[in-house]
Amino acid sequence: MVAKLKTLKKLNLNIKSNQRHICKDLRTIEILTNNITLNFKENHDSIGINLDTSLIFKILSKTFENIKLTKIKNECDLNKLVKRKPKLVFSGIKYFQFKTKKIWLNEFLDIYGINYINSKKSSYDNVHDKSFAKIIMQKNNINTADFFTAKPKEYLNALSLPIKFPLFIKPLNGGDSIGIDQNSIVRNFKDFEKKVLDIDLNQNSSSIAETYLSGKEYTVGIIQDDLSESLIAMPIEIIVKKNSNGNRILDYNIKKNDLEKICIIKDPIIFEKVSELAKFAFHLLKGRLFGRIDIKMDDKGIPNFIEANLMPGLQKGYFYRSCSMNLKINYEQMITKISQNALNHPRKY
C-alpha cells in the first residue's frame, strides 16, 4: 500500500511537471545584449537600463518556452532580428552606434512592428531634457518648481536670475543623481556660478536651476495592470539624513552606497495625492508599460513633479523596491510581469 501511494505521488508530480511544461507560453522573446551591457559599463549614454541578461534569461525561461539571448554586434544582426520577428524584444539599450550610423532601437523596432518592453523613443525624448518634461507639466497645470536653464557665464549677477534663491542645481540631462552633491543647494550667486561651472566641466551638460523644495521626497513606480491598460502607482518615500550643511540631498554617493531609507507611505491622503500626480504625469509624457516619477513636497505639503524616468533600472533599485513594497512581489515576478504586460498589450502601429 505504501509503495502504491509512493507510485501515485510520483505519477502526480510527473503530471504536474508535464502540465507546467505544456502551459509554458510559446511566444518568442529575444533578450538583446551588446559588449557594453555584458560588461556592465555603467552610465554609458547608449544604455538606458543595465541588465543582467543571463539572469533575465533564466527567469523568463521558467514561464516562456522560446527565449533567445541575442548579441547585436552590427547592423546585419539587427536585420536578422527583424526577419525572425520575435513577439517581444527585452532590452535596455537606447541605441546602437555602428561606425558613423546611429540606430535608436525602439524607433527601429517600431518601423518593423516588433514589440518591446518600454516606451517609444519620442516618449524618452520628452524626459531626456528635464526642462522639456517640466514645460509639459506646466502646460497641463501640474505642480512643478519654477526653473530656468543655465550655462557658465550666462548670467551676470543675482538680479539677472529669473527666480530667487535658494535654488537647486543639477544637470539638465542624465540620471542616477550624477552631478548632484552637497553643493547643489545654492543661496547666493557665487555658489550658483560655481555649481553651474562644475556641471559643465564634469558632466558636459547645461544646468537646470529650480526653486528649492524643502519637503519630503517620493518616487513612484508605474506599471501597467496585467489585464487592462490601466496604470498602477507604487509610491515610496525616500528619507535622507541631513548633511554637514543641514540639508537633505539625495545625491549620487547616497544612491550609489544605498545610504537612504526607503519607506512605504502609510498616510492614505499622501498616498493618493502622489499616486494620482505620478499617473497623470506618466500619461502626459506618453509613457508605456512601466516607468518612475519623482515627486517632492514644497513647504506647504503640496506635491511637485521633479522628473521622470521611462527607462528605470531593472536591478534592485527604486523601481524594484516600489514593486516589492506595494505589490508584494519578488524580483522574478516583476521581470515576468513586465514581459507579460508587454506581450498582452502590444503597441498599436
N, C-alpha and C positions, 0 to 999 in steps of 0.2 A: 504493500500500500504506500509506504514511504517512497519507494523507488518510482511508483506510478505518479505520485504527486510531484516529485522532482522532475520527471519527464514532462508533465503537463506545464509546470512552471517554466522549464526551459523552452518548451514549444511556444508558450505565450510571449516570452521575451523575444524569441525569434520573429514572431508575428509582428510584435510592436516595432522591432527593429526594421523589418521589411516595410511596414506601413510608413515609418518615418522616412525611409529611403524613397518609397513611391510618392510620398507627399511633398518631396522637395520641389521647389519652384524651378521650372525648366528654362526660364528666360535667361538669356546670356548677359553677363555683366563683365566688362573689361576694366580692370584697375590699372591706370596708367602710371608709369614711372619714367624718370629720366635720371641722368647722372646726379643731378642736384638733389632730387628727393631721396634717392638711395643713400646719398652721403649725409643727409640731414643737415645741409648747409642752411642755417637759419637766416631769415631776413633778406633772402635773395629776392630781388624785385619781380622775378618771373614766377615766384611761388606764392600762392595765396594761402594754402593750407599745407603745412608739413605733415606728411602721413607716414606711419609705419606700414608700408604696403604689404609686407609679409603678414603682419597681424591682421590687417583688413581682409586679406585673402583667407586666412584661417577662420575668421569669424563668419564671413559670408558663405564659406563652403559648407557650413552647418545647415544653412537654410536653402541655398541655391545650388543647383546641380552643375550649371555651366559657368564657372568662374575662370577668367583668364587674366594672368598678370602680364601686361604688355609694356615693354620698354620702347619708348619713342626716341630714336636716335637721329632721324632725319625726316624730311617731308614724305619720302616714299613710305615710311612706316605709318604715317597718318593716312595716306591714301589707301593703304591696305586695310586699315581700321574701317574706313568708310565702306569698302567692299564687303567686309564681314557684317556690317550693320548690326552691332550689338544692341540689345534693348536698353542698356544703360552703360554710361561711362562714369566710373567712380574716380575722381581726380581732384587734386587741389592745385593743379598747375594753371596759372593765368595765361601764359603764352610761351611759345617756343621761338627761339632765335636761331634760324638756320642761315648761317653766313650773314647776308645783308637783308634777309627776309624775316619779318616778324609775323607769326601767325597766332592770333588770340584763339585759344582752344574752344571756348564756348561759342564764340562767333562762328568758328569753322564748323562745329557740330550742328549749329542751327541751320547752316546752309544745306546740310545733308539730312536734316530731320532726325538726328540722333539725340536721344535724351541724356541728361546729365544731372548731377545731384544738387547743383546750386543755382544761382541767379544768372541772368543774361549779362553779357559784357556791358550793355548800356546801363543796367542797374548798378553794376560795380562802378561805372563812371560817375554815377550820382553821389557816391560816398567817398571815392578816392580823394577828391578835393573836399576837405572838411567844410570850407566856406560854401560850396555849392549845395551840400546837404542842408546846411543851416538856412540858406536862402529859400529852399523848398519848404522848410518848416515855417519860416516867417510868412511866406505867401499863403500858407494854409492855417494861419493863426495858432500854430503850435508854439508853446513857450520855449524859447532858447535864448541864452545870454546874448546881449549885444556884442558885436565883434567887428574887427577890421583885419585886413591882412597887412603885413609889413615886411620890408626888406631893409638891410643895413643902410643907414643914412637917408632913408626915405622921408623921415620926419625930423624937423629942425629942433623942436622943443616940446615940452609937455602941453603947451597951449595948442599946438598943431595936431595933437592926437584926437581922433574922432570921439573917444569915450574917456571917462575919467578913471583914475586909479582907485582901488587896486585892480590889476589886470592879471589874467592867467595866460602865459605864453607857451605855445607848443608848435611843433612842425605842422605846416599846412597839409602835408601828405605823410603817409606812413602810419604804422600802428604799434601795438605792444608797448605803448608808453615810451618808446625810444625818443630821446630828446627832452623828456620831462624829468626834472630833478628838483632839489630843494630851492633852486633859483627861479623856478617857473612862476611863482607868485611875485609880482613886482609892484612896488609902491612909489617909485619915483622914476624920472626919465633916464637917469644914469643906468639904473639896473635894467630898464626896458631896452636901452641900446645894447647893453652887454649881452643880454639873453638872445636878442634877435641876431646879433652877430655870431654868437655861439652856435645857434641852429643853422645859420647859413654856412659856417665853416665845417661843422661836424656832421650835419645831416644833409647838406646840399639841398636845402629847402627854404622856401619863404616861411614866415611865421603867421600864425593866426593868433590874434590877441582878443581875449574875451573878458567881459565883466566877470570878476571873480565871484563864484558862487560858494558860499560858506557852509551850506547844508550837507545832509547825508548823501552818500553816493550809492548808486544801484546799477546793476547791469541786468538786462532782461533777455534771456534766451527766447527765441521764437522758433517754433516748429509747427509744421502743418499736421493737422489731425489725420490719422490713418484712413478714416472712412469718408472724409469730406475735405473741402478746400478751406475750411475754417482754420484760424490760427490759434495756437495755444501759447500763452505768455507764461514764462517761467522766471519770475524775478527773484534776485537775491541781493542782499545788502553787502557792501564791501566796507570793512572798517579798517582804518589805518591809524597807527599810533602817531602822535604828534612828533614832528622832527625838532631839531635844535632851534628852529625859528618859531616853534609853537604852532606850526601848520600841519594839517593832514593832507599829504600829497601822495597819490597813487603813482609813484614814479617807476622807472624801468627796473631799478635794483630791487624794489619791493616785489614787483611782479616776478622777476627772474628767480628770486630766492624764496618765494611763497611766504612773505612776512605779513601779508594781510590776513584778516579774519573774514570768513565768509559765513553769512547767517541767512536763514530763511526769514521771510518777512511775516511776522505774526499779526501785525495790525491790518485788519481787513480793508480799512479805508485806504491806507497807503498802498496795499497790495493792488487794489482795484485801480487806483489812480495811475501808478507806474505801468501796470499791465495794459490799460487802455491807451495810454500815450505811446507805449512801445509798439503795439499792434498797428495803430494808426500811422506812426512814422514808417514802419516796415512796409505798409501798404503804399504810402506816398512815394517811397523810394523804389517801388516796384520790385521788392524782394520776393523770393520764391523758395519754398520748402523749409529753409532754416536760416537763421542769422542771429545777430545780437545787437541790442540797442542799449547805449549807455545813457544814464539819466542822473542828474544831480539836483538836489533841492536848493532853492535860494534861502535867504534868511527868514522868509515868511512861510517856509514849508511848502512852497509851490514847486512841483517837479518840472525840470527843464531838460529838453533834448540836448545831449552833448555831442554824440557822434554815433555812427552805425558801422557795423562790420557784417557784410554779406558773405564773407568767407571766413567765419570764425574757426579757430583751431579745433581740430578733432582729436587732439590728445586729451589729457585730463586737466584742461584749463577751465575757464569760466563757463563755456558753453556746456561742457560735460557736467560740471558741478550744478548748473542750473537745472539740467535734466534729472540728475540723480536726486537732488533735494526736493524738487517739485513733483516729478512723475514717479519717483521711487524705482527707477530702472538702473541697471548696471551698464557698463561700457559696451558690452556685446549687444545688449538690447538697443542701445542708442544707435550704433552703427547699422544694425539690421533695420531699425525703424526708418532711418534716413533713406536707405536703399529702397525699402518697400514703398515709402511715400512717393519717391521719385518715379518708381515703376507704375504705381497706381494713379498718379496724376501727371501723365506726360505733358510736355509743353505743347501748346497749340501753335502750330506753324502757320 
